[in-house]
Structure formats: structure tokens, C-alpha cells
Amino acid sequence: MPTLEETTKLSKDLRFTILGRAIADAVRAGKNPSVLVEEARLIRHQEQNAADKNTRFAALTRQVGDAAWSGQDLNDLLERLRSLRQIEIGD
């Protein structure tokens, strides 16, 4: 049974596959694919933003783990995590 991560990747790939076929069909039919191309751009942009946030969260969390492991002060790192989360949820 596929994991949640595998299912999510498959659904993202399927979304781009369907959109790519629609773009190709529009071009083949001599129609302007600009609306579809814009949708692909927006989806990719959202995907990149999510990846960037995930990377920042992961990096900060690793730093928290390292600091905790070595007995360092966590306050600055915890504040950075809180701030990142606050930005993410718009609070």
C-alpha cells in the first residue's frame, strides 16, 4: 500500500501530466495555451514555495535537535521556528 508521501507525489505528477496534455492538445489544435501555461506556472510556484518552507522548517528543527543534544540555548532557534510558523499561518 502506498504511503501518504507516495500518494501525494503521484497526485502532483498526475496533475502536471493532465495539464501538460491539455497544453499539447491546445497547441496541436492551433489554440492559445496561455491560460494553461499560466496555471502550470502558478502550480509550480506554489510547489516551490511549499518546498522552501519545508526545507526551512526541517533545517531549523535539525538545529534545535543539535542544540538540545549539545546542551546549547534553544531560545533563539525556538523563536525562529515560532516566527516561521506565524508567517506560514498568517497569524
C-alpha positions in Angstrom: 0.0 0.0 0.0 1.5 3.4 -0.9 2.4 5.8 1.8 0.9 9.3 2.1 4.1 10.7 0.6 4.0 8.4 -2.4 0.3 9.2 -2.9 0.9 12.9 -2.7 3.7 12.7 -5.2 1.6 10.6 -7.6 -1.3 13.1 -7.4 1.1 16.0 -8.1 2.6 14.2 -11.0 -0.8 13.4 -12.4 -1.9 17.0 -12.1 1.1 18.1 -14.2 0.6 15.2 -16.6 -3.0 16.2 -17.3 -2.1 19.9 -17.6 0.8 19.0 -20.0 -1.5 17.0 -22.2 -4.0 19.9 -22.2 -1.3 22.3 -23.3 -0.1 19.9 -26.0 -3.7 19.5 -27.3 -4.3 23.2 -27.3 -1.1 23.8 -29.3 -1.9 20.9 -31.7 -5.4 22.4 -32.3 -3.9 25.8 -33.0 -5.3 27.4 -29.9 -3.5 29.7 -27.5 -2.4 27.7 -24.4 -1.6 30.8 -22.4 -4.2 30.2 -19.7 -3.0 26.6 -19.2 0.7 27.7 -19.2 -0.2 30.3 -16.5 -1.8 27.6 -14.5 1.3 25.4 -14.8 3.4 28.4 -13.7 1.2 29.1 -10.7 1.1 25.4 -9.6 4.9 25.1 -9.9 5.4 28.4 -8.0 3.1 27.1 -5.1 5.0 23.8 -5.1 8.4 25.6 -4.9 7.1 27.8 -2.0 5.9 24.8 -0.1 9.3 23.1 -0.7 11.2 26.2 0.5 9.1 26.3 3.7 9.5 22.6 4.4 13.3 23.0 3.9 13.4 25.9 6.3 11.4 24.1 8.9 13.5 20.9 8.6 16.8 22.9 8.8 15.7 24.8 11.9 14.3 21.6 13.5 17.6 19.9 12.9 19.4 22.8 14.5 17.1 22.6 17.5 17.9 18.9 17.8 21.7 19.6 17.5 21.5 22.4 20.1 19.5 20.2 22.5 21.9 17.4 22.0 24.9 19.6 22.9 23.2 21.4 25.7 23.1 24.8 23.9 20.5 27.5 24.5 17.4 26.9 22.4 15.6 30.2 22.8 16.8 31.8 19.5 16.1 28.7 17.5 12.7 28.3 19.0 11.8 31.9 18.3 12.9 31.5 14.7 10.7 28.4 14.4 7.7 30.2 16.0 8.2 33.2 13.6 8.4 30.9 10.6 5.2 29.2 11.7 3.5 32.5 12.4 4.3 33.7 8.8 3.0 30.4 7.4 -0.4 30.6 9.1 -0.7 34.3 8.7 -1.1 35.0 12.4 
